[in-house]
Amino acid sequence: MISYAPFWETLHASSETTYTLIKNHHISSATIDKLRKNKPITTTTINDLCAILCCRVEDVLVYIPHPEDLRPL
């Protein structure tokens, strides 16, 4: 499972807010909602968030292994 918990920590530590992401950086409110609910977002959006927040991918998301995710190859 992908968790966006690091994103919220990174956002809180920055000078940005969800409001400024939407208003100034044109991140959609639907994307903010997806981040809140740990729903899939595009790599383009991840790239944009990293650029806006001057951070690394690891500062936006983390992979948490789940037994259902482990499938034989």
C-alpha positions as CSV (number, residue, x, y, z in Angstrom):
1,M,0.0,0.0,0.0
2,I,1.2,3.5,-0.7
3,S,0.8,5.9,2.1
4,Y,1.0,9.7,1.8
5,A,1.7,10.2,5.5
6,P,5.1,11.7,4.7
7,F,3.5,14.3,2.4
8,W,1.4,15.7,5.3
9,E,4.5,15.9,7.5
10,T,6.5,17.6,4.7
11,L,3.6,20.0,3.9
12,H,3.3,20.9,7.6
13,A,7.0,21.7,7.8
14,S,6.9,23.9,4.7
15,S,5.4,27.3,4.1
16,E,2.7,25.8,1.9
17,T,-0.8,24.7,2.8
18,T,-3.5,22.8,1.0
19,Y,-5.0,26.2,0.1
20,T,-1.7,27.5,-1.5
21,L,-1.3,24.2,-3.3
22,I,-4.7,24.6,-4.9
23,K,-4.7,28.4,-5.3
24,N,-1.1,29.2,-6.3
25,H,0.2,25.9,-7.7
26,H,-3.0,24.6,-9.4
27,I,-3.0,21.2,-7.6
28,S,-6.7,20.1,-7.8
29,S,-8.8,19.7,-4.7
30,A,-9.5,16.2,-6.1
31,T,-5.8,15.4,-5.8
32,I,-5.7,16.7,-2.3
33,D,-8.6,14.4,-1.5
34,K,-6.8,11.5,-3.1
35,L,-3.7,12.2,-0.9
36,R,-6.0,12.3,2.2
37,K,-7.5,8.9,1.3
38,N,-4.2,7.3,0.1
39,K,-5.7,6.9,-3.4
40,P,-3.4,6.6,-6.5
41,I,-2.0,9.8,-8.0
42,T,0.2,10.1,-11.1
43,T,4.0,10.3,-11.1
44,T,3.6,13.7,-12.8
45,T,1.7,14.9,-9.7
46,I,4.3,13.4,-7.4
47,N,7.0,15.3,-9.4
48,D,5.0,18.5,-9.1
49,L,4.6,18.1,-5.4
50,C,8.4,17.4,-5.0
51,A,9.2,20.5,-7.0
52,I,6.8,22.7,-5.1
53,L,7.9,21.5,-1.7
54,C,11.6,21.1,-2.7
55,C,11.7,17.6,-1.4
56,R,12.4,14.0,-2.4
57,V,9.9,11.4,-3.4
58,E,10.4,9.7,0.0
59,D,9.1,12.9,1.6
60,V,5.8,12.5,-0.2
61,L,5.1,8.8,0.0
62,V,6.1,5.5,1.5
63,Y,5.4,1.9,0.4
64,I,4.0,-0.2,3.3
65,P,4.0,-3.9,2.4
66,H,0.6,-5.6,2.8
67,P,0.1,-9.4,2.6
68,E,-2.3,-9.0,-0.3
69,D,0.3,-7.1,-2.2
70,L,2.7,-10.1,-2.0
71,R,2.1,-12.2,-5.1
72,P,4.3,-15.0,-6.4
73,L,6.2,-14.1,-9.5
